[in-house]
Amino acid sequence: MMKLSSTITVGAVAAALASGALFTTSAHAGGAAKEYFVQDYRFAKPMHGYSGHSGNYYCDYQRLPNRKCVTNANGTESCKIVGWTLRQSCQ
């Protein structure tokens, strides 16, 4: 797992946006539309991302827990958070 400060995270996302290195899909319905960018970053603890305008795009993020689940001897499932994914999306 990577451990980065939130300042470095925001800088990395901004650099990836500027270079066009993010995953892109065309989400248009017959017309010229902006591309939709999505990038996932994995961390050991929950991190913050950038929410707001970046050029012509509006970016937002989600913090998603990565869980590891096991079934106990009595048949119940027990889950534990083992890391976090920061999902950055811009449209």
PDB file of N, CA, C and O in Angstrom:
ATOM      1  N   MET A   1       0.835  -1.183   0.000  1.00  0.00           N
ATOM      2  CA  MET A   1       0.000   0.000   0.000  1.00  0.00           C
ATOM      3  C   MET A   1       0.878   1.245   0.000  1.00  0.00           C
ATOM      4  O   MET A   1       1.931   1.272   0.637  1.00  0.00           O
ATOM      5  N   MET A   2       0.447   2.249  -0.701  1.00  0.00           N
ATOM      6  CA  MET A   2       1.175   3.506  -0.734  1.00  0.00           C
ATOM      7  C   MET A   2       0.729   4.376   0.432  1.00  0.00           C
ATOM      8  O   MET A   2      -0.429   4.328   0.848  1.00  0.00           O
ATOM      9  N   LYS A   3       1.647   5.164   0.951  1.00  0.00           N
ATOM     10  CA  LYS A   3       1.303   6.135   1.981  1.00  0.00           C
ATOM     11  C   LYS A   3       1.759   7.492   1.478  1.00  0.00           C
ATOM     12  O   LYS A   3       2.959   7.758   1.405  1.00  0.00           O
ATOM     13  N   LEU A   4       0.805   8.358   1.128  1.00  0.00           N
ATOM     14  CA  LEU A   4       1.108   9.683   0.626  1.00  0.00           C
ATOM     15  C   LEU A   4       0.294  10.703   1.392  1.00  0.00           C
ATOM     16  O   LEU A   4      -0.780  10.392   1.907  1.00  0.00           O
ATOM     17  N   SER A   5       0.800  11.909   1.468  1.00  0.00           N
ATOM     18  CA  SER A   5       0.011  12.961   2.104  1.00  0.00           C
ATOM     19  C   SER A   5      -1.050  13.433   1.130  1.00  0.00           C
ATOM     20  O   SER A   5      -0.937  13.217  -0.076  1.00  0.00           O
ATOM     21  N   SER A   6      -2.086  14.082   1.657  1.00  0.00           N
ATOM     22  CA  SER A   6      -3.173  14.539   0.792  1.00  0.00           C
ATOM     23  C   SER A   6      -2.691  15.602  -0.178  1.00  0.00           C
ATOM     24  O   SER A   6      -3.253  15.721  -1.267  1.00  0.00           O
ATOM     25  N   THR A   7      -1.671  16.382   0.171  1.00  0.00           N
ATOM     26  CA  THR A   7      -1.123  17.389  -0.735  1.00  0.00           C
ATOM     27  C   THR A   7      -0.502  16.711  -1.949  1.00  0.00           C
ATOM     28  O   THR A   7      -0.700  17.161  -3.078  1.00  0.00           O
ATOM     29  N   ILE A   8       0.239  15.643  -1.730  1.00  0.00           N
ATOM     30  CA  ILE A   8       0.840  14.912  -2.842  1.00  0.00           C
ATOM     31  C   ILE A   8      -0.244  14.263  -3.687  1.00  0.00           C
ATOM     32  O   ILE A   8      -0.131  14.223  -4.912  1.00  0.00           O
ATOM     33  N   THR A   9      -1.288  13.758  -3.053  1.00  0.00           N
ATOM     34  CA  THR A   9      -2.397  13.139  -3.779  1.00  0.00           C
ATOM     35  C   THR A   9      -3.054  14.137  -4.716  1.00  0.00           C
ATOM     36  O   THR A   9      -3.281  13.836  -5.888  1.00  0.00           O
ATOM     37  N   VAL A  10      -3.360  15.322  -4.206  1.00  0.00           N
ATOM     38  CA  VAL A  10      -3.989  16.347  -5.033  1.00  0.00           C
ATOM     39  C   VAL A  10      -3.061  16.733  -6.176  1.00  0.00           C
ATOM     40  O   VAL A  10      -3.515  16.920  -7.305  1.00  0.00           O
ATOM     41  N   GLY A  11      -1.780  16.854  -5.899  1.00  0.00           N
ATOM     42  CA  GLY A  11      -0.811  17.186  -6.938  1.00  0.00           C
ATOM     43  C   GLY A  11      -0.713  16.099  -7.994  1.00  0.00           C
ATOM     44  O   GLY A  11      -0.605  16.398  -9.183  1.00  0.00           O
ATOM     45  N   ALA A  12      -0.748  14.837  -7.573  1.00  0.00           N
ATOM     46  CA  ALA A  12      -0.675  13.724  -8.514  1.00  0.00           C
ATOM     47  C   ALA A  12      -1.902  13.681  -9.409  1.00  0.00           C
ATOM     48  O   ALA A  12      -1.793  13.422 -10.608  1.00  0.00           O
ATOM     49  N   VAL A  13      -3.063  13.932  -8.831  1.00  0.00           N
ATOM     50  CA  VAL A  13      -4.297  13.932  -9.620  1.00  0.00           C
ATOM     51  C   VAL A  13      -4.281  15.086 -10.600  1.00  0.00           C
ATOM     52  O   VAL A  13      -4.649  14.913 -11.762  1.00  0.00           O
ATOM     53  N   ALA A  14      -3.859  16.271 -10.152  1.00  0.00           N
ATOM     54  CA  ALA A  14      -3.800  17.428 -11.041  1.00  0.00           C
ATOM     55  C   ALA A  14      -2.813  17.186 -12.177  1.00  0.00           C
ATOM     56  O   ALA A  14      -3.084  17.551 -13.321  1.00  0.00           O
ATOM     57  N   ALA A  15      -1.670  16.575 -11.872  1.00  0.00           N
ATOM     58  CA  ALA A  15      -0.686  16.275 -12.909  1.00  0.00           C
ATOM     59  C   ALA A  15      -1.225  15.262 -13.912  1.00  0.00           C
ATOM     60  O   ALA A  15      -0.998  15.393 -15.115  1.00  0.00           O
ATOM     61  N   ALA A  16      -1.936  14.256 -13.418  1.00  0.00           N
ATOM     62  CA  ALA A  16      -2.515  13.258 -14.317  1.00  0.00           C
ATOM     63  C   ALA A  16      -3.578  13.885 -15.207  1.00  0.00           C
ATOM     64  O   ALA A  16      -3.675  13.549 -16.387  1.00  0.00           O
ATOM     65  N   LEU A  17      -4.378  14.796 -14.652  1.00  0.00           N
ATOM     66  CA  LEU A  17      -5.378  15.492 -15.469  1.00  0.00           C
ATOM     67  C   LEU A  17      -4.713  16.325 -16.548  1.00  0.00           C
ATOM     68  O   LEU A  17      -5.138  16.321 -17.703  1.00  0.00           O
ATOM     69  N   ALA A  18      -3.663  17.040 -16.161  1.00  0.00           N
ATOM     70  CA  ALA A  18      -2.981  17.904 -17.112  1.00  0.00           C
ATOM     71  C   ALA A  18      -2.320  17.107 -18.238  1.00  0.00           C
ATOM     72  O   ALA A  18      -2.270  17.566 -19.379  1.00  0.00           O
ATOM     73  N   SER A  19      -1.814  15.917 -17.919  1.00  0.00           N
ATOM     74  CA  SER A  19      -1.132  15.121 -18.931  1.00  0.00           C
ATOM     75  C   SER A  19      -2.091  14.259 -19.753  1.00  0.00           C
ATOM     76  O   SER A  19      -1.701  13.687 -20.771  1.00  0.00           O
ATOM     77  N   GLY A  20      -3.330  14.169 -19.312  1.00  0.00           N
ATOM     78  CA  GLY A  20      -4.296  13.332 -20.026  1.00  0.00           C
ATOM     79  C   GLY A  20      -4.063  11.851 -19.798  1.00  0.00           C
ATOM     80  O   GLY A  20      -4.493  11.025 -20.604  1.00  0.00           O
ATOM     81  N   ALA A  21      -3.386  11.502 -18.707  1.00  0.00           N
ATOM     82  CA  ALA A  21      -3.030  10.109 -18.439  1.00  0.00           C
ATOM     83  C   ALA A  21      -4.142   9.319 -17.781  1.00  0.00           C
ATOM     84  O   ALA A  21      -3.979   8.122 -17.547  1.00  0.00           O
ATOM     85  N   LEU A  22      -5.254   9.940 -17.478  1.00  0.00           N
ATOM     86  CA  LEU A  22      -6.342   9.223 -16.828  1.00  0.00           C
ATOM     87  C   LEU A  22      -7.150   8.416 -17.831  1.00  0.00           C
ATOM     88  O   LEU A  22      -7.156   8.713 -19.026  1.00  0.00           O
ATOM     89  N   PHE A  23      -7.827   7.400 -17.334  1.00  0.00           N
ATOM     90  CA  PHE A  23      -8.713   6.580 -18.144  1.00  0.00           C
ATOM     91  C   PHE A  23      -9.855   7.450 -18.659  1.00  0.00           C
ATOM     92  O   PHE A  23     -10.474   8.178 -17.882  1.00  0.00           O
ATOM     93  N   THR A  24     -10.142   7.385 -19.952  1.00  0.00           N
ATOM     94  CA  THR A  24     -11.190   8.242 -20.509  1.00  0.00           C
ATOM     95  C   THR A  24     -12.229   7.401 -21.226  1.00  0.00           C
ATOM     96  O   THR A  24     -11.920   6.357 -21.801  1.00  0.00           O
ATOM     97  N   THR A  25     -13.452   7.870 -21.182  1.00  0.00           N
ATOM     98  CA  THR A  25     -14.529   7.296 -21.975  1.00  0.00           C
ATOM     99  C   THR A  25     -15.331   8.440 -22.552  1.00  0.00           C
ATOM    100  O   THR A  25     -15.429   9.506 -21.945  1.00  0.00           O
ATOM    101  N   SER A  26     -15.894   8.227 -23.700  1.00  0.00           N
ATOM    102  CA  SER A  26     -16.721   9.250 -24.301  1.00  0.00           C
ATOM    103  C   SER A  26     -18.156   8.996 -23.876  1.00  0.00           C
ATOM    104  O   SER A  26     -18.737   7.967 -24.222  1.00  0.00           O
ATOM    105  N   ALA A  27     -18.730   9.930 -23.126  1.00  0.00           N
ATOM    106  CA  ALA A  27     -20.075   9.755 -22.600  1.00  0.00           C
ATOM    107  C   ALA A  27     -21.018  10.733 -23.286  1.00  0.00           C
ATOM    108  O   ALA A  27     -21.616  11.589 -22.635  1.00  0.00           O
ATOM    109  N   HIS A  28     -21.147  10.606 -24.577  1.00  0.00           N
ATOM    110  CA  HIS A  28     -22.022  11.525 -25.290  1.00  0.00           C
ATOM    111  C   HIS A  28     -23.136  10.769 -25.987  1.00  0.00           C
ATOM    112  O   HIS A  28     -23.015   9.576 -26.265  1.00  0.00           O
ATOM    113  N   ALA A  29     -24.214  11.470 -26.263  1.00  0.00           N
ATOM    114  CA  ALA A  29     -25.373  10.859 -26.913  1.00  0.00           C
ATOM    115  C   ALA A  29     -25.605  11.540 -28.254  1.00  0.00           C
ATOM    116  O   ALA A  29     -26.589  12.257 -28.434  1.00  0.00           O
ATOM    117  N   GLY A  30     -24.703  11.313 -29.182  1.00  0.00           N
ATOM    118  CA  GLY A  30     -24.877  11.840 -30.524  1.00  0.00           C
ATOM    119  C   GLY A  30     -24.302  13.223 -30.750  1.00  0.00           C
ATOM    120  O   GLY A  30     -24.403  13.741 -31.862  1.00  0.00           O
ATOM    121  N   GLY A  31     -23.709  13.839 -29.755  1.00  0.00           N
ATOM    122  CA  GLY A  31     -23.143  15.163 -29.930  1.00  0.00           C
ATOM    123  C   GLY A  31     -21.737  15.219 -29.370  1.00  0.00           C
ATOM    124  O   GLY A  31     -21.240  14.248 -28.799  1.00  0.00           O
ATOM    125  N   ALA A  32     -21.109  16.359 -29.541  1.00  0.00           N
ATOM    126  CA  ALA A  32     -19.772  16.534 -28.999  1.00  0.00           C
ATOM    127  C   ALA A  32     -19.896  16.813 -27.507  1.00  0.00           C
ATOM    128  O   ALA A  32     -20.528  17.790 -27.106  1.00  0.00           O
ATOM    129  N   ALA A  33     -19.299  15.962 -26.688  1.00  0.00           N
ATOM    130  CA  ALA A  33     -19.388  16.118 -25.240  1.00  0.00           C
ATOM    131  C   ALA A  33     -17.997  16.002 -24.628  1.00  0.00           C
ATOM    132  O   ALA A  33     -17.063  15.501 -25.255  1.00  0.00           O
ATOM    133  N   LYS A  34     -17.884  16.470 -23.407  1.00  0.00           N
ATOM    134  CA  LYS A  34     -16.618  16.338 -22.692  1.00  0.00           C
ATOM    135  C   LYS A  34     -16.384  14.879 -22.330  1.00  0.00           C
ATOM    136  O   LYS A  34     -17.321  14.090 -22.199  1.00  0.00           O
ATOM    137  N   GLU A  35     -15.124  14.549 -22.173  1.00  0.00           N
ATOM    138  CA  GLU A  35     -14.771  13.195 -21.751  1.00  0.00           C
ATOM    139  C   GLU A  35     -14.935  13.080 -20.240  1.00  0.00           C
ATOM    140  O   GLU A  35     -14.920  14.076 -19.517  1.00  0.00           O
ATOM    141  N   TYR A  36     -15.090  11.852 -19.786  1.00  0.00           N
ATOM    142  CA  TYR A  36     -15.258  11.539 -18.370  1.00  0.00           C
ATOM    143  C   TYR A  36     -14.006  10.806 -17.907  1.00  0.00           C
ATOM    144  O   TYR A  36     -13.650   9.770 -18.469  1.00  0.00           O
ATOM    145  N   PHE A  37     -13.335  11.336 -16.885  1.00  0.00           N
ATOM    146  CA  PHE A  37     -12.090  10.770 -16.391  1.00  0.00           C
ATOM    147  C   PHE A  37     -12.319  10.104 -15.043  1.00  0.00           C
ATOM    148  O   PHE A  37     -13.006  10.652 -14.181  1.00  0.00           O
ATOM    149  N   VAL A  38     -11.739   8.915 -14.864  1.00  0.00           N
ATOM    150  CA  VAL A  38     -11.822   8.210 -13.588  1.00  0.00           C
ATOM    151  C   VAL A  38     -10.441   7.629 -13.277  1.00  0.00           C
ATOM    152  O   VAL A  38      -9.792   7.040 -14.141  1.00  0.00           O
ATOM    153  N   GLN A  39     -10.006   7.806 -12.029  1.00  0.00           N
ATOM    154  CA  GLN A  39      -8.729   7.244 -11.601  1.00  0.00           C
ATOM    155  C   GLN A  39      -8.877   6.752 -10.169  1.00  0.00           C
ATOM    156  O   GLN A  39      -9.461   7.443  -9.334  1.00  0.00           O
ATOM    157  N   ASP A  40      -8.358   5.574  -9.880  1.00  0.00           N
ATOM    158  CA  ASP A  40      -8.384   5.009  -8.529  1.00  0.00           C
ATOM    159  C   ASP A  40      -6.987   5.050  -7.927  1.00  0.00           C
ATOM    160  O   ASP A  40      -6.004   4.745  -8.602  1.00  0.00           O
ATOM    161  N   TYR A  41      -6.901   5.425  -6.661  1.00  0.00           N
ATOM    162  CA  TYR A  41      -5.659   5.417  -5.900  1.00  0.00           C
ATOM    163  C   TYR A  41      -5.895   4.589  -4.651  1.00  0.00           C
ATOM    164  O   TYR A  41      -6.943   4.720  -4.018  1.00  0.00           O
ATOM    165  N   ARG A  42      -4.943   3.737  -4.278  1.00  0.00           N
ATOM    166  CA  ARG A  42      -5.095   2.878  -3.101  1.00  0.00           C
ATOM    167  C   ARG A  42      -4.164   3.347  -1.994  1.00  0.00           C
ATOM    168  O   ARG A  42      -3.000   3.671  -2.232  1.00  0.00           O
ATOM    169  N   PHE A  43      -4.709   3.378  -0.755  1.00  0.00           N
ATOM    170  CA  PHE A  43      -3.970   3.844   0.406  1.00  0.00           C
ATOM    171  C   PHE A  43      -4.265   2.943   1.603  1.00  0.00           C
ATOM    172  O   PHE A  43      -5.235   2.186   1.603  1.00  0.00           O
ATOM    173  N   ALA A  44      -3.411   3.038   2.620  1.00  0.00           N
ATOM    174  CA  ALA A  44      -3.616   2.278   3.855  1.00  0.00           C
ATOM    175  C   ALA A  44      -4.647   2.952   4.753  1.00  0.00           C
ATOM    176  O   ALA A  44      -5.272   2.285   5.577  1.00  0.00           O
ATOM    177  N   LYS A  45      -4.834   4.256   4.608  1.00  0.00           N
ATOM    178  CA  LYS A  45      -5.798   4.986   5.431  1.00  0.00           C
ATOM    179  C   LYS A  45      -6.649   5.876   4.520  1.00  0.00           C
ATOM    180  O   LYS A  45      -6.253   6.133   3.382  1.00  0.00           O
ATOM    181  N   PRO A  46      -7.804   6.351   4.989  1.00  0.00           N
ATOM    182  CA  PRO A  46      -8.647   7.197   4.148  1.00  0.00           C
ATOM    183  C   PRO A  46      -7.951   8.524   3.824  1.00  0.00           C
ATOM    184  O   PRO A  46      -7.388   9.171   4.707  1.00  0.00           O
ATOM    185  N   MET A  47      -7.995   8.916   2.560  1.00  0.00           N
ATOM    186  CA  MET A  47      -7.359  10.154   2.102  1.00  0.00           C
ATOM    187  C   MET A  47      -8.405  11.063   1.485  1.00  0.00           C
ATOM    188  O   MET A  47      -9.484  10.613   1.098  1.00  0.00           O
ATOM    189  N   HIS A  48      -8.083  12.336   1.394  1.00  0.00           N
ATOM    190  CA  HIS A  48      -8.964  13.313   0.775  1.00  0.00           C
ATOM    191  C   HIS A  48      -8.475  13.611  -0.635  1.00  0.00           C
ATOM    192  O   HIS A  48      -7.274  13.585  -0.904  1.00  0.00           O
ATOM    193  N   GLY A  49      -9.408  13.892  -1.527  1.00  0.00           N
ATOM    194  CA  GLY A  49      -9.088  14.261  -2.898  1.00  0.00           C
ATOM    195  C   GLY A  49      -9.593  15.652  -3.197  1.00  0.00           C
ATOM    196  O   GLY A  49     -10.059  16.354  -2.300  1.00  0.00           O
ATOM    197  N   TYR A  50      -9.504  16.056  -4.449  1.00  0.00           N
ATOM    198  CA  TYR A  50      -9.888  17.392  -4.883  1.00  0.00           C
ATOM    199  C   TYR A  50     -11.332  17.397  -5.353  1.00  0.00           C
ATOM    200  O   TYR A  50     -11.706  16.593  -6.207  1.00  0.00           O
ATOM    201  N   SER A  51     -12.150  18.292  -4.807  1.00  0.00           N
ATOM    202  CA  SER A  51     -13.514  18.503  -5.284  1.00  0.00           C
ATOM    203  C   SER A  51     -13.627  19.936  -5.744  1.00  0.00           C
ATOM    204  O   SER A  51     -13.415  20.862  -4.961  1.00  0.00           O
ATOM    205  N   GLY A  52     -13.958  20.127  -7.005  1.00  0.00           N
ATOM    206  CA  GLY A  52     -14.098  21.471  -7.544  1.00  0.00           C
ATOM    207  C   GLY A  52     -13.697  21.504  -9.002  1.00  0.00           C
ATOM    208  O   GLY A  52     -13.491  20.462  -9.625  1.00  0.00           O
ATOM    209  N   HIS A  53     -13.587  22.700  -9.540  1.00  0.00           N
ATOM    210  CA  HIS A  53     -13.267  22.863 -10.952  1.00  0.00           C
ATOM    211  C   HIS A  53     -11.770  22.760 -11.194  1.00  0.00           C
ATOM    212  O   HIS A  53     -10.960  23.273 -10.422  1.00  0.00           O
ATOM    213  N   SER A  54     -11.423  22.091 -12.275  1.00  0.00           N
ATOM    214  CA  SER A  54     -10.056  21.991 -12.762  1.00  0.00           C
ATOM    215  C   SER A  54     -10.120  22.260 -14.252  1.00  0.00           C
ATOM    216  O   SER A  54     -10.359  21.349 -15.044  1.00  0.00           O
ATOM    217  N   GLY A  55      -9.908  23.507 -14.633  1.00  0.00           N
ATOM    218  CA  GLY A  55     -10.091  23.887 -16.037  1.00  0.00           C
ATOM    219  C   GLY A  55     -11.561  23.841 -16.383  1.00  0.00           C
ATOM    220  O   GLY A  55     -12.378  24.430 -15.677  1.00  0.00           O
ATOM    221  N   ASN A  56     -11.921  23.145 -17.468  1.00  0.00           N
ATOM    222  CA  ASN A  56     -13.316  23.014 -17.892  1.00  0.00           C
ATOM    223  C   ASN A  56     -14.028  21.842 -17.223  1.00  0.00           C
ATOM    224  O   ASN A  56     -15.203  21.600 -17.503  1.00  0.00           O
ATOM    225  N   TYR A  57     -13.356  21.127 -16.364  1.00  0.00           N
ATOM    226  CA  TYR A  57     -13.918  19.930 -15.744  1.00  0.00           C
ATOM    227  C   TYR A  57     -14.274  20.179 -14.286  1.00  0.00           C
ATOM    228  O   TYR A  57     -13.638  20.981 -13.601  1.00  0.00           O
ATOM    229  N   TYR A  58     -15.308  19.472 -13.826  1.00  0.00           N
ATOM    230  CA  TYR A  58     -15.623  19.454 -12.403  1.00  0.00           C
ATOM    231  C   TYR A  58     -15.195  18.092 -11.865  1.00  0.00           C
ATOM    232  O   TYR A  58     -15.611  17.059 -12.388  1.00  0.00           O
ATOM    233  N   CYS A  59     -14.372  18.088 -10.833  1.00  0.00           N
ATOM    234  CA  CYS A  59     -13.840  16.852 -10.268  1.00  0.00           C
ATOM    235  C   CYS A  59     -14.419  16.613  -8.881  1.00  0.00           C
ATOM    236  O   CYS A  59     -14.653  17.550  -8.118  1.00  0.00           O
ATOM    237  N   ASP A  60     -14.643  15.357  -8.574  1.00  0.00           N
ATOM    238  CA  ASP A  60     -15.122  14.956  -7.269  1.00  0.00           C
ATOM    239  C   ASP A  60     -14.470  13.625  -6.916  1.00  0.00           C
ATOM    240  O   ASP A  60     -13.846  12.991  -7.768  1.00  0.00           O
ATOM    241  N   TYR A  61     -14.611  13.204  -5.675  1.00  0.00           N
ATOM    242  CA  TYR A  61     -13.974  11.956  -5.256  1.00  0.00           C
ATOM    243  C   TYR A  61     -14.879  11.180  -4.329  1.00  0.00           C
ATOM    244  O   TYR A  61     -15.825  11.712  -3.748  1.00  0.00           O
ATOM    245  N   GLN A  62     -14.554   9.887  -4.207  1.00  0.00           N
ATOM    246  CA  GLN A  62     -15.221   8.994  -3.259  1.00  0.00           C
ATOM    247  C   GLN A  62     -14.141   8.245  -2.488  1.00  0.00           C
ATOM    248  O   GLN A  62     -13.128   7.844  -3.061  1.00  0.00           O
ATOM    249  N   ARG A  63     -14.357   8.059  -1.190  1.00  0.00           N
ATOM    250  CA  ARG A  63     -13.478   7.205  -0.383  1.00  0.00           C
ATOM    251  C   ARG A  63     -14.192   5.879  -0.198  1.00  0.00           C
ATOM    252  O   ARG A  63     -15.260   5.823   0.413  1.00  0.00           O
ATOM    253  N   LEU A  64     -13.609   4.814  -0.721  1.00  0.00           N
ATOM    254  CA  LEU A  64     -14.230   3.491  -0.689  1.00  0.00           C
ATOM    255  C   LEU A  64     -13.371   2.545   0.147  1.00  0.00           C
ATOM    256  O   LEU A  64     -12.175   2.421  -0.113  1.00  0.00           O
ATOM    257  N   PRO A  65     -13.950   1.877   1.144  1.00  0.00           N
ATOM    258  CA  PRO A  65     -13.171   0.938   1.950  1.00  0.00           C
ATOM    259  C   PRO A  65     -12.918  -0.369   1.194  1.00  0.00           C
ATOM    260  O   PRO A  65     -13.793  -0.867   0.486  1.00  0.00           O
ATOM    261  N   ASN A  66     -11.727  -0.909   1.350  1.00  0.00           N
ATOM    262  CA  ASN A  66     -11.387  -2.236   0.819  1.00  0.00           C
ATOM    263  C   ASN A  66     -11.540  -3.200   1.989  1.00  0.00           C
ATOM    264  O   ASN A  66     -10.845  -3.079   2.997  1.00  0.00           O
ATOM    265  N   ARG A  67     -12.448  -4.153   1.850  1.00  0.00           N
ATOM    266  CA  ARG A  67     -12.753  -5.069   2.949  1.00  0.00           C
ATOM    267  C   ARG A  67     -12.249  -6.478   2.648  1.00  0.00           C
ATOM    268  O   ARG A  67     -12.220  -6.918   1.498  1.00  0.00           O
ATOM    269  N   LYS A  68     -11.857  -7.167   3.707  1.00  0.00           N
ATOM    270  CA  LYS A  68     -11.523  -8.589   3.634  1.00  0.00           C
ATOM    271  C   LYS A  68     -12.490  -9.300   4.557  1.00  0.00           C
ATOM    272  O   LYS A  68     -12.536  -9.011   5.753  1.00  0.00           O
ATOM    273  N   CYS A  69     -13.265 -10.228   4.011  1.00  0.00           N
ATOM    274  CA  CYS A  69     -14.297 -10.914   4.795  1.00  0.00           C
ATOM    275  C   CYS A  69     -13.949 -12.388   4.956  1.00  0.00           C
ATOM    276  O   CYS A  69     -13.405 -13.017   4.049  1.00  0.00           O
ATOM    277  N   VAL A  70     -14.271 -12.922   6.126  1.00  0.00           N
ATOM    278  CA  VAL A  70     -14.087 -14.348   6.409  1.00  0.00           C
ATOM    279  C   VAL A  70     -15.364 -14.875   7.047  1.00  0.00           C
ATOM    280  O   VAL A  70     -16.088 -14.145   7.723  1.00  0.00           O
ATOM    281  N   THR A  71     -15.625 -16.160   6.819  1.00  0.00           N
ATOM    282  CA  THR A  71     -16.782 -16.807   7.433  1.00  0.00           C
ATOM    283  C   THR A  71     -16.323 -17.520   8.700  1.00  0.00           C
ATOM    284  O   THR A  71     -15.412 -18.346   8.659  1.00  0.00           O
ATOM    285  N   ASN A  72     -16.952 -17.198   9.815  1.00  0.00           N
ATOM    286  CA  ASN A  72     -16.601 -17.790  11.103  1.00  0.00           C
ATOM    287  C   ASN A  72     -17.114 -19.229  11.181  1.00  0.00           C
ATOM    288  O   ASN A  72     -17.862 -19.677  10.312  1.00  0.00           O
ATOM    289  N   ALA A  73     -16.707 -19.942  12.223  1.00  0.00           N
ATOM    290  CA  ALA A  73     -17.114 -21.335  12.425  1.00  0.00           C
ATOM    291  C   ALA A  73     -18.622 -21.479  12.589  1.00  0.00           C
ATOM    292  O   ALA A  73     -19.187 -22.511  12.227  1.00  0.00           O
ATOM    293  N   ASN A  74     -19.284 -20.449  13.132  1.00  0.00           N
ATOM    294  CA  ASN A  74     -20.731 -20.534  13.332  1.00  0.00           C
ATOM    295  C   ASN A  74     -21.521 -20.076  12.098  1.00  0.00           C
ATOM    296  O   ASN A  74     -22.748 -19.991  12.153  1.00  0.00           O
ATOM    297  N   GLY A  75     -20.839 -19.781  10.993  1.00  0.00           N
ATOM    298  CA  GLY A  75     -21.505 -19.438   9.739  1.00  0.00           C
ATOM    299  C   GLY A  75     -21.742 -17.963   9.503  1.00  0.00           C
ATOM    300  O   GLY A  75     -22.285 -17.593   8.462  1.00  0.00           O
ATOM    301  N   THR A  76     -21.353 -17.107  10.435  1.00  0.00           N
ATOM    302  CA  THR A  76     -21.523 -15.672  10.227  1.00  0.00           C
ATOM    303  C   THR A  76     -20.305 -15.092   9.521  1.00  0.00           C
ATOM    304  O   THR A  76     -19.192 -15.602   9.651  1.00  0.00           O
ATOM    305  N   GLU A  77     -20.533 -14.031   8.781  1.00  0.00           N
ATOM    306  CA  GLU A  77     -19.447 -13.397   8.042  1.00  0.00           C
ATOM    307  C   GLU A  77     -18.917 -12.216   8.841  1.00  0.00           C
ATOM    308  O   GLU A  77     -19.687 -11.416   9.373  1.00  0.00           O
ATOM    309  N   SER A  78     -17.614 -12.117   8.918  1.00  0.00           N
ATOM    310  CA  SER A  78     -16.952 -11.026   9.623  1.00  0.00           C
ATOM    311  C   SER A  78     -16.046 -10.302   8.635  1.00  0.00           C
ATOM    312  O   SER A  78     -15.207 -10.923   7.982  1.00  0.00           O
ATOM    313  N   CYS A  79     -16.219  -8.977   8.526  1.00  0.00           N
ATOM    314  CA  CYS A  79     -15.444  -8.192   7.568  1.00  0.00           C
ATOM    315  C   CYS A  79     -14.562  -7.181   8.293  1.00  0.00           C
ATOM    316  O   CYS A  79     -14.925  -6.659   9.347  1.00  0.00           O
ATOM    317  N   LYS A  80     -13.396  -6.916   7.706  1.00  0.00           N
ATOM    318  CA  LYS A  80     -12.434  -5.991   8.275  1.00  0.00           C
ATOM    319  C   LYS A  80     -11.930  -5.083   7.158  1.00  0.00           C
ATOM    320  O   LYS A  80     -11.648  -5.559   6.058  1.00  0.00           O
ATOM    321  N   ILE A  81     -11.814  -3.788   7.422  1.00  0.00           N
ATOM    322  CA  ILE A  81     -11.274  -2.859   6.431  1.00  0.00           C
ATOM    323  C   ILE A  81      -9.759  -3.013   6.419  1.00  0.00           C
ATOM    324  O   ILE A  81      -9.109  -2.854   7.453  1.00  0.00           O
ATOM    325  N   VAL A  82      -9.189  -3.323   5.245  1.00  0.00           N
ATOM    326  CA  VAL A  82      -7.754  -3.541   5.126  1.00  0.00           C
ATOM    327  C   VAL A  82      -7.061  -2.431   4.336  1.00  0.00           C
ATOM    328  O   VAL A  82      -5.834  -2.426   4.240  1.00  0.00           O
ATOM    329  N   GLY A  83      -7.811  -1.505   3.776  1.00  0.00           N
ATOM    330  CA  GLY A  83      -7.242  -0.393   3.021  1.00  0.00           C
ATOM    331  C   GLY A  83      -8.346   0.475   2.464  1.00  0.00           C
ATOM    332  O   GLY A  83      -9.529   0.215   2.683  1.00  0.00           O
ATOM    333  N   TRP A  84      -7.955   1.505   1.743  1.00  0.00           N
ATOM    334  CA  TRP A  84      -8.913   2.456   1.184  1.00  0.00           C
ATOM    335  C   TRP A  84      -8.583   2.759  -0.273  1.00  0.00           C
ATOM    336  O   TRP A  84      -7.417   2.781  -0.665  1.00  0.00           O
ATOM    337  N   THR A  85      -9.631   2.994  -1.072  1.00  0.00           N
ATOM    338  CA  THR A  85      -9.476   3.435  -2.449  1.00  0.00           C
ATOM    339  C   THR A  85     -10.070   4.829  -2.566  1.00  0.00           C
ATOM    340  O   THR A  85     -11.206   5.068  -2.157  1.00  0.00           O
ATOM    341  N   LEU A  86      -9.289   5.747  -3.128  1.00  0.00           N
ATOM    342  CA  LEU A  86      -9.772   7.086  -3.432  1.00  0.00           C
ATOM    343  C   LEU A  86     -10.089   7.107  -4.920  1.00  0.00           C
ATOM    344  O   LEU A  86      -9.185   6.989  -5.748  1.00  0.00           O
ATOM    345  N   ARG A  87     -11.365   7.257  -5.269  1.00  0.00           N
ATOM    346  CA  ARG A  87     -11.789   7.263  -6.672  1.00  0.00           C
ATOM    347  C   ARG A  87     -12.075   8.707  -7.087  1.00  0.00           C
ATOM    348  O   ARG A  87     -13.021   9.334  -6.609  1.00  0.00           O
ATOM    349  N   GLN A  88     -11.237   9.214  -7.984  1.00  0.00           N
ATOM    350  CA  GLN A  88     -11.352  10.582  -8.485  1.00  0.00           C
ATOM    351  C   GLN A  88     -12.079  10.523  -9.833  1.00  0.00           C
ATOM    352  O   GLN A  88     -11.709   9.733 -10.701  1.00  0.00           O
ATOM    353  N   SER A  89     -13.104  11.350 -10.010  1.00  0.00           N
ATOM    354  CA  SER A  89     -13.814  11.398 -11.291  1.00  0.00           C
ATOM    355  C   SER A  89     -13.989  12.848 -11.704  1.00  0.00           C
ATOM    356  O   SER A  89     -14.309  13.708 -10.883  1.00  0.00           O
ATOM    357  N   CYS A  90     -13.775  13.107 -12.979  1.00  0.00           N
ATOM    358  CA  CYS A  90     -13.895  14.456 -13.528  1.00  0.00           C
ATOM    359  C   CYS A  90     -14.724  14.406 -14.784  1.00  0.00           C
ATOM    360  O   CYS A  90     -14.545  13.528 -15.628  1.00  0.00           O
ATOM    361  N   GLN A  91     -15.653  15.374 -14.908  1.00  0.00           N
ATOM    362  CA  GLN A  91     -16.482  15.447 -16.110  1.00  0.00           C
ATOM    363  C   GLN A  91     -16.711  16.877 -16.497  1.00  0.00           C
ATOM    364  O   GLN A  91     -17.389  17.148 -17.488  1.00  0.00           O
TER     365      GLN A  91
END
